[in-house]
Amino acid sequence: MKQNQISNTAIIKLSLALTVCVFSLFCGTLSTFIMEASHYFHVSLTDAGTLESYQNGAVIVFSFIAFSYILKKGYRQSIMVILVLMIVLSIIAPIINTYWMIKLFLVGTGVVLVGMKICIYASAALISKEENEQAGFISLLEAIWMLSSMAGMWVISYFVEISVMHWLYFLFLYAVLGIINLVVWLFVRMDESALSGEEATPVIQQIKEMLIMCKNKLIIAAIIMIFIASILEMAFNAWLPGFYEAALNFTPSLSLKIASFGALGIVK
């Protein structure tokens, strides 16, 4: 019995590691879209710069409602729903191949980011018996996220290099990986009985509590500093490939490869 429990925990951990890898690939496309928007979709640099707001906006909005939804559906089912969303977007984006579709795709990446942080980290805590085990596993997942982000930019650079017109086909590869991941979760069994006693806080109540907390000047200062740090980090990584291409005259493929090393120093 104990051996079966250990084996099932190992399967869940492998499934979570694979999911983090797939989600990282999916969410690491923003910098490529910003770089390619000006000459592939023929939009201005100013317009291309607004692409980041679609992902960030989705993160902010979905953060308020995600926990309530995930608590009702459970972590496993929520992960599968997010994977389906990722697969659908990865398939239709190269087919429709328009600028507004890229905006919709980035909204999807924002949803995936929020869902990943809640589902993956909460699942890691759910299956870990001790704090040291939980911390070690989460650190491993963070490392997988960083390495996958780096690998993803090399994958995209390959498609950008071999096809100017069909570079978005890398998303078909991501869709295949997502389907494999989804199939894996169909056979995973995770005990989520601990969630039955949890109650999600209504969105309106969450907003009221935030407003009450914001009366404290120290909390406001902390929020501002975290916000600025996050904006600088995301902007730096989002614009780095475009900088290499525009300022240093590197090819798009080489720009992505060089910028990929910056992912090694980023912890999500």
C-alpha positions in Angstrom: 0.0 0.0 0.0 2.8 2.4 1.0 4.8 1.5 -2.1 1.8 2.2 -4.3 1.4 5.6 -2.7 5.0 6.4 -3.2 4.7 5.3 -6.9 1.6 7.4 -7.4 3.3 10.5 -5.8 6.3 10.0 -8.2 3.9 9.9 -11.2 2.2 13.1 -10.1 5.5 14.8 -9.7 6.6 13.8 -13.2 3.3 15.0 -14.6 3.7 18.3 -12.8 7.2 18.7 -14.1 6.1 17.9 -17.7 3.2 20.5 -17.3 5.6 23.2 -16.1 7.8 22.5 -19.1 4.9 22.8 -21.6 3.4 25.9 -19.9 6.8 27.5 -20.0 7.1 27.0 -23.7 3.6 28.4 -24.3 4.1 31.5 -22.1 7.6 32.3 -23.5 6.4 33.6 -26.8 5.8 37.3 -25.9 9.3 38.5 -26.8 9.1 36.8 -30.2 5.8 38.4 -31.1 7.0 41.8 -30.1 10.1 41.4 -32.3 8.3 40.0 -35.3 5.2 42.3 -35.1 6.8 45.3 -36.8 8.0 43.6 -40.0 5.7 40.5 -40.2 2.4 42.0 -39.2 3.4 45.5 -40.4 2.5 47.3 -37.2 4.4 50.2 -35.6 6.8 49.7 -32.7 4.4 51.6 -30.5 1.6 49.2 -31.3 3.9 46.2 -30.9 4.7 47.5 -27.4 1.1 47.2 -26.4 1.2 43.4 -26.9 2.6 43.0 -23.4 -0.5 44.7 -21.9 -2.7 41.9 -23.2 -0.8 39.2 -21.3 -0.4 41.4 -18.1 -4.1 42.5 -18.3 -5.2 38.8 -18.4 -3.0 38.0 -15.4 -4.6 40.8 -13.4 -8.2 40.0 -14.3 -7.9 36.2 -14.0 -6.1 36.5 -10.7 -9.3 37.6 -9.1 -11.5 34.8 -10.3 -9.0 31.9 -10.8 -8.8 30.7 -7.2 -12.6 30.5 -6.9 -12.8 28.5 -10.1 -9.9 26.2 -9.4 -11.1 25.5 -5.9 -14.4 24.3 -7.3 -13.0 22.2 -10.1 -9.8 20.9 -8.4 -6.2 21.2 -9.4 -6.1 18.2 -11.8 -9.2 19.2 -13.7 -8.1 22.8 -13.8 -4.7 21.9 -15.3 -6.5 19.8 -18.0 -8.8 22.7 -18.8 -5.8 25.1 -19.1 -4.1 22.6 -21.3 -7.1 22.4 -23.6 -7.1 26.2 -23.9 -3.4 26.1 -24.7 -3.8 23.4 -27.3 -6.7 25.2 -29.1 -4.9 28.5 -29.2 -1.7 26.9 -30.4 -3.6 25.2 -33.3 -5.7 28.2 -34.5 -3.1 30.9 -34.1 -0.9 29.7 -37.1 -4.0 29.0 -39.1 -5.7 32.4 -38.7 -2.3 34.1 -38.6 -3.4 37.7 -37.9 -2.4 40.4 -35.5 -5.6 40.3 -33.5 -5.1 36.5 -33.1 -1.7 37.1 -31.5 -3.4 39.5 -29.0 -5.9 36.8 -28.2 -3.1 34.2 -27.9 -1.3 36.5 -25.4 -4.5 36.8 -23.3 -4.4 33.0 -23.2 -0.8 33.0 -21.9 -1.8 35.3 -19.1 -4.6 32.9 -18.1 -2.0 30.0 -18.3 0.5 31.9 -16.1 -2.1 32.5 -13.3 -3.4 28.9 -13.5 0.1 27.5 -13.5 1.1 29.3 -10.4 -2.0 28.3 -8.5 -2.4 24.7 -9.7 1.2 23.6 -9.9 2.4 25.1 -6.7 -0.7 24.1 -4.8 -0.4 20.6 -6.1 3.2 20.4 -5.1 2.2 21.4 -1.6 -0.7 18.9 -1.6 1.5 15.9 -2.4 4.5 16.9 -0.2 4.5 15.6 3.3 7.3 17.8 4.7 8.2 21.5 4.1 11.7 20.5 3.0 10.3 18.2 0.4 7.9 20.8 -0.8 10.6 23.5 -1.1 12.9 21.2 -2.9 10.3 20.1 -5.4 9.1 23.7 -6.1 12.8 24.7 -6.6 13.1 21.9 -9.2 9.9 23.1 -10.9 11.4 26.7 -11.1 14.6 25.3 -12.7 12.5 23.4 -15.2 10.6 26.5 -16.0 13.8 28.5 -16.7 15.4 25.8 -18.8 12.3 25.3 -20.8 12.0 29.1 -21.4 15.5 29.0 -22.8 14.9 25.9 -24.9 11.7 27.4 -26.2 13.4 30.4 -27.7 15.9 28.1 -29.5 12.9 26.1 -30.9 11.3 29.3 -32.1 14.6 30.6 -33.6 14.8 27.4 -35.7 11.3 28.0 -37.2 12.1 31.7 -37.7 15.3 30.8 -39.5 13.9 28.1 -41.9 10.6 29.9 -42.8 9.9 33.6 -42.9 6.2 33.0 -43.9 5.5 30.0 -41.7 7.5 30.7 -38.5 4.3 30.5 -36.4 4.3 26.7 -37.1 6.3 26.2 -33.9 2.9 26.5 -32.2 1.8 23.2 -33.8 4.8 21.6 -32.0 3.6 23.1 -28.8 0.1 21.8 -29.4 1.4 18.3 -29.8 3.3 18.6 -26.5 0.2 19.9 -24.9 -1.9 16.9 -26.2 0.7 14.5 -24.8 0.6 16.3 -21.5 -3.2 16.2 -21.5 -3.2 12.4 -22.2 -0.8 11.9 -19.3 -3.2 13.8 -16.9 -6.0 11.5 -18.0 -4.3 8.7 -16.2 -3.1 10.6 -13.2 -5.0 10.2 -9.9 -4.5 12.8 -7.3 -6.1 12.9 -3.8 -7.7 16.4 -3.5 -10.0 15.6 -0.6 -8.2 18.3 1.4 -9.9 20.9 -0.8 -13.4 19.9 0.2 -13.3 22.0 3.4 -12.0 25.1 1.6 -14.2 27.9 0.6 -13.3 30.5 -2.0 -13.6 34.1 -1.1 -16.1 36.0 -3.5 -14.4 38.4 -5.9 -16.2 41.5 -4.4 -15.0 40.5 -0.9 -11.4 40.1 -2.2 -11.5 43.6 -3.6 -12.9 45.0 -0.3 -10.1 43.3 1.6 -7.5 44.6 -0.8 -8.8 48.2 -0.3 -8.7 47.8 3.4 -5.1 46.6 3.2 -4.1 49.5 1.0 -4.9 51.9 3.8 -1.5 50.9 5.2 1.3 53.0 3.7 3.9 50.3 4.1 1.7 47.9 2.1 1.2 50.5 -0.6 5.0 51.0 -0.8 5.6 47.3 -1.0 3.0 46.9 -3.8 4.5 49.7 -5.8 8.0 48.3 -5.5 6.9 44.8 -6.5 4.9 46.2 -9.4 7.9 48.3 -10.7 10.2 45.3 -10.3 7.9 43.0 -12.2 7.3 45.6 -15.0 11.1 46.1 -15.4 11.8 42.4 -15.4 9.1 41.5 -17.9 9.8 44.5 -20.2 13.5 43.7 -20.2 12.9 40.1 -21.3 10.1 41.0 -23.7 12.1 43.6 -25.6 15.6 42.1 -25.5 15.3 40.1 -28.8 13.9 43.1 -30.6 16.8 45.2 -29.2 19.4 42.8 -30.6 17.7 42.8 -34.0 17.1 46.5 -34.3 20.1 48.0 -32.5 22.8 45.4 -33.2 21.5 44.2 -36.6 21.4 40.6 -35.5 19.2 38.2 -37.4 15.9 37.4 -35.6 17.1 33.8 -35.1 20.4 34.9 -33.5 18.6 37.5 -31.4 16.3 34.9 -29.9 19.2 32.5 -29.2 21.2 35.2 -27.4 18.3 36.5 -25.5 17.4 33.0 -24.3 20.3 33.0 -21.9 18.6 35.8 -19.9 16.0 33.2 -18.9 18.5 31.4 -16.8 18.6 34.3 -14.4 14.8 34.7 -14.1 12.8 33.0 -11.4 9.0 33.0 -12.1 
